[in-house]
Amino acid sequence: MLFRLVSWVYLCFMKEPIKTSLHKHFESFPDYRISRNKKHLLVDIIILSIVAVLCGAESWDSIETFGKTKEKFLRKFLRLPGGIPSHDTINCVFSNLRPELFERMFIRWVSEIRDGNIKREVVSLDGKTVRGSKDGFHGRSPIHMVSAWASDNQLVLGQLKVDDKENEITAIPELLDLLDIRGRIITIDAMGAQTAIAEKIVDGGADYILAVKGNHRDLLDQIRGRFDRQHPCDSDLQVDKGHGRLESRKCDVIRRLDFIDSHVEWKAVRSVVRITATRDNGNKATSETRYYISSLDEGAADMNQFIRQHWGIENQLHWSLDMVFNEDRQRKRAKNAANNFSYIRKIALNTLRKDKSKGSLVTKRLRAGWDEKFLLELFNQI
C-alpha cells in the first residue's frame, strides 16, 4: 500500500517523459499481472528491454545492468517509479506475456513507421529456427518463426511462431491475414507454393511470385519442359562484379500457359519464370536454375529484380539476426520468453535500419550504447 502511494505521488510530480511511437502502442498492452505485485510499469519493462538490446544487451542480466548504468538517461522517456527492474522480474514478465498480443502490437507499430508511399514493394515470407531456444532437458524443440520482410522499407513487418518448418504452410495464411498486403508483391519459397496461398494473396489485393520445386513435381516438369522447347517471351541478364567473383542472373519469362495442366487452379497466374544464376570466383564456377510461377505480367528485367529482392529476407534479416544480434546463441527457454524476445530483437533491428547514417549495423549498435545523443536520434525516428 505504501509503495503504491509513493508511486502515485512520484508519477504526479515527475517530469513528463519523451513519448515515442513505441509508447503509443505498448502503453495499451494488456497487463495481466497481479496488481499488488506490480512495482514496475509494463511499458517501462518493454521499452527498457528494447533500448538495452538496441545498445548491445543480449541477456536478462545485461538488460538490468544497462538499466542501472543508464538510469538517469532512461528517465527521459521512462517513468521507472520502482527504479530499474531486476533481471528476474524482466525474465518473468517476458515469459508470461501473451505472444499473440505482442504480435498485434508489433504489426501496428511497424505499420506506423513504414513508408506507405512505396509502390509495388516486394514483401518476402520465410521461416527461421531460433536454435538456442531448444530445451533438450524438457524435450522442447527450438521455436521456428515465419517472418515478413519489406525489401524497400528494410523492415520486418510481422512474424508468427510455428512448431517446426513443416508448419510454415499453415502459418503463412495467418500472417498474410495480419498484414496489409494491398499493392505489394509477395514472394515465398517452394514451401509456400500452394494454390490456397496464391488465392489468398490475390484476394488480398497483391501479386505473387512462388518458387516451384520438387514438392510440385508435375508442375516443375511441365515448366522445365516448356522452357527446353520454347523460346521465352522475354529475357534479361544482370551481371555483378565484386569481392573477387563474377555473378550473373539470366531471367526468362513465358506468358502462354496453356501447357500447364493445373494452371486453372493457380488464381490469376500469368507467367512462369526461369532464373539461371552463375557464380565464378576465378577458381570454380557454379550454376543453378530455379523456376517460379507468378500472377505478374511483367518484363524479364522487372521479374529478375523482384526475385532477387526476395533474398533480402535471408541476407538482411536472418543474417543480421544471427551476426548482429547473436540470435542463434540466445538460450531463452522459459514459457513464452524466446517467442516474445524475438519481437524485441526485431524492433531493435527495425530501429537501426530506419537510421540512414553511415556505418554497419554492428557499429550503430555499439554507437547507440556509447553515444546517448545518437540513441535519442534513433528514437526520434520512430
TATA-V253884 format. One record per residue. N is the residue number from 0. RES is the residue in three letters. SS is DSSP state (hx for helix, st for strand, lp for the rest). Layout:
n=<N:N>
res=<RES:RES>
ss=<SS:SS>
This chain:
n=<0:1:2:3:4:5:6:7:8:9:10:11:12:13:14:15:16:17:18:19:20:21:22:23:24:25:26:27:28:29:30:31:32:33:34:35:36:37:38:39:40:41:42:43:44:45:46:47:48:49:50:51:52:53:54:55:56:57:58:59:60:61:62:63:64:65:66:67:68:69:70:71:72:73:74:75:76:77:78:79:80:81:82:83:84:85:86:87:88:89:90:91:92:93:94:95:96:97:98:99:100:101:102:103:104:105:106:107:108:109:110:111:112:113:114:115:116:117:118:119:120:121:122:123:124:125:126:127:128:129:130:131:132:133:134:135:136:137:138:139:140:141:142:143:144:145:146:147:148:149:150:151:152:153:154:155:156:157:158:159:160:161:162:163:164:165:166:167:168:169:170:171:172:173:174:175:176:177:178:179:180:181:182:183:184:185:186:187:188:189:190:191:192:193:194:195:196:197:198:199:200:201:202:203:204:205:206:207:208:209:210:211:212:213:214:215:216:217:218:219:220:221:222:223:224:225:226:227:228:229:230:231:232:233:234:235:236:237:238:239:240:241:242:243:244:245:246:247:248:249:250:251:252:253:254:255:256:257:258:259:260:261:262:263:264:265:266:267:268:269:270:271:272:273:274:275:276:277:278:279:280:281:282:283:284:285:286:287:288:289:290:291:292:293:294:295:296:297:298:299:300:301:302:303:304:305:306:307:308:309:310:311:312:313:314:315:316:317:318:319:320:321:322:323:324:325:326:327:328:329:330:331:332:333:334:335:336:337:338:339:340:341:342:343:344:345:346:347:348:349:350:351:352:353:354:355:356:357:358:359:360:361:362:363:364:365:366:367:368:369:370:371:372:373:374:375:376:377:378:379:380:381>
res=<MET:LEU:PHE:ARG:LEU:VAL:SER:TRP:VAL:TYR:LEU:CYS:PHE:MET:LYS:GLU:PRO:ILE:LYS:THR:SER:LEU:HIS:LYS:HIS:PHE:GLU:SER:PHE:PRO:ASP:TYR:ARG:ILE:SER:ARG:ASN:LYS:LYS:HIS:LEU:LEU:VAL:ASP:ILE:ILE:ILE:LEU:SER:ILE:VAL:ALA:VAL:LEU:CYS:GLY:ALA:GLU:SER:TRP:ASP:SER:ILE:GLU:THR:PHE:GLY:LYS:THR:LYS:GLU:LYS:PHE:LEU:ARG:LYS:PHE:LEU:ARG:LEU:PRO:GLY:GLY:ILE:PRO:SER:HIS:ASP:THR:ILE:ASN:CYS:VAL:PHE:SER:ASN:LEU:ARG:PRO:GLU:LEU:PHE:GLU:ARG:MET:PHE:ILE:ARG:TRP:VAL:SER:GLU:ILE:ARG:ASP:GLY:ASN:ILE:LYS:ARG:GLU:VAL:VAL:SER:LEU:ASP:GLY:LYS:THR:VAL:ARG:GLY:SER:LYS:ASP:GLY:PHE:HIS:GLY:ARG:SER:PRO:ILE:HIS:MET:VAL:SER:ALA:TRP:ALA:SER:ASP:ASN:GLN:LEU:VAL:LEU:GLY:GLN:LEU:LYS:VAL:ASP:ASP:LYS:GLU:ASN:GLU:ILE:THR:ALA:ILE:PRO:GLU:LEU:LEU:ASP:LEU:LEU:ASP:ILE:ARG:GLY:ARG:ILE:ILE:THR:ILE:ASP:ALA:MET:GLY:ALA:GLN:THR:ALA:ILE:ALA:GLU:LYS:ILE:VAL:ASP:GLY:GLY:ALA:ASP:TYR:ILE:LEU:ALA:VAL:LYS:GLY:ASN:HIS:ARG:ASP:LEU:LEU:ASP:GLN:ILE:ARG:GLY:ARG:PHE:ASP:ARG:GLN:HIS:PRO:CYS:ASP:SER:ASP:LEU:GLN:VAL:ASP:LYS:GLY:HIS:GLY:ARG:LEU:GLU:SER:ARG:LYS:CYS:ASP:VAL:ILE:ARG:ARG:LEU:ASP:PHE:ILE:ASP:SER:HIS:VAL:GLU:TRP:LYS:ALA:VAL:ARG:SER:VAL:VAL:ARG:ILE:THR:ALA:THR:ARG:ASP:ASN:GLY:ASN:LYS:ALA:THR:SER:GLU:THR:ARG:TYR:TYR:ILE:SER:SER:LEU:ASP:GLU:GLY:ALA:ALA:ASP:MET:ASN:GLN:PHE:ILE:ARG:GLN:HIS:TRP:GLY:ILE:GLU:ASN:GLN:LEU:HIS:TRP:SER:LEU:ASP:MET:VAL:PHE:ASN:GLU:ASP:ARG:GLN:ARG:LYS:ARG:ALA:LYS:ASN:ALA:ALA:ASN:ASN:PHE:SER:TYR:ILE:ARG:LYS:ILE:ALA:LEU:ASN:THR:LEU:ARG:LYS:ASP:LYS:SER:LYS:GLY:SER:LEU:VAL:THR:LYS:ARG:LEU:ARG:ALA:GLY:TRP:ASP:GLU:LYS:PHE:LEU:LEU:GLU:LEU:PHE:ASN:GLN:ILE>
ss=<lp:hx:hx:hx:hx:hx:hx:hx:hx:hx:hx:hx:hx:lp:lp:lp:lp:lp:lp:lp:hx:hx:hx:hx:hx:hx:lp:lp:lp:lp:lp:lp:lp:lp:hx:hx:hx:lp:lp:lp:lp:hx:hx:hx:hx:hx:hx:hx:hx:hx:hx:hx:hx:hx:lp:lp:lp:lp:lp:hx:hx:hx:hx:hx:hx:hx:hx:hx:hx:lp:hx:hx:hx:hx:lp:lp:lp:lp:lp:lp:lp:lp:lp:lp:lp:lp:hx:hx:hx:hx:hx:hx:hx:hx:hx:hx:lp:lp:hx:hx:hx:hx:hx:hx:hx:hx:hx:hx:hx:hx:hx:hx:hx:lp:lp:lp:lp:lp:lp:lp:lp:st:st:st:st:st:st:st:st:st:hx:hx:hx:lp:st:lp:lp:lp:lp:st:lp:lp:st:st:st:st:st:st:st:st:lp:lp:lp:lp:st:st:st:st:st:st:st:st:lp:lp:hx:hx:hx:hx:hx:hx:hx:hx:hx:hx:hx:hx:hx:hx:lp:lp:lp:lp:lp:lp:st:st:st:st:lp:hx:hx:hx:lp:lp:hx:hx:hx:hx:hx:hx:hx:hx:hx:lp:lp:lp:st:st:st:st:st:st:lp:hx:hx:hx:hx:hx:hx:hx:hx:hx:hx:hx:hx:hx:hx:hx:hx:lp:lp:lp:lp:st:st:st:st:st:st:st:st:st:lp:lp:st:st:st:st:st:st:st:st:st:st:lp:lp:lp:lp:lp:lp:lp:lp:hx:hx:hx:lp:lp:lp:lp:lp:st:st:st:st:st:st:st:st:st:st:lp:lp:lp:lp:st:st:st:st:st:st:st:st:st:st:lp:lp:lp:lp:lp:hx:hx:hx:hx:hx:hx:hx:hx:hx:hx:hx:lp:hx:hx:hx:hx:hx:hx:hx:hx:hx:hx:hx:hx:lp:lp:lp:hx:hx:hx:lp:lp:lp:lp:lp:lp:lp:hx:hx:hx:hx:hx:hx:hx:hx:hx:hx:hx:hx:hx:hx:hx:hx:hx:hx:lp:lp:lp:lp:lp:lp:hx:hx:hx:hx:hx:hx:hx:hx:hx:hx:lp:hx:hx:hx:hx:hx:hx:hx:hx:hx:lp:lp>
